[in-house]
Amino acid sequence: MARRNKYSALSPDFQQKKLEEQKRTFSKTVLFNAKERAVIEQYCKKYCIRNESAFIRETVIQRILEQMGEDYPKLF
């Protein structure tokens, strides 16, 4: 059975706009020391993570969103 594209029922203009919004155009460089790099490699090997960039990006964004949720102003 062929996989269906989740955007197949949407207009081509909407599909193109969605792809442009998701395109990554900014970069950030992070440096690790030998021990930090070894820990990352060991973790990725243990949990079969093939894309370290995506893993690090998702981990950072997840932490930022958690912190923003905790800092949300409360009325009481």
MODELLER restraints for C-alpha pairs under 7 A, 6 or more apart:
rsr = mdl.restraints
at = mdl.atoms
rsr.add(forms.Gaussian(group=physical.xy_distance, feature=features.Distance(at['CA:7:A'], at['CA:15:A']), mean=6.57, stdev=0.5))
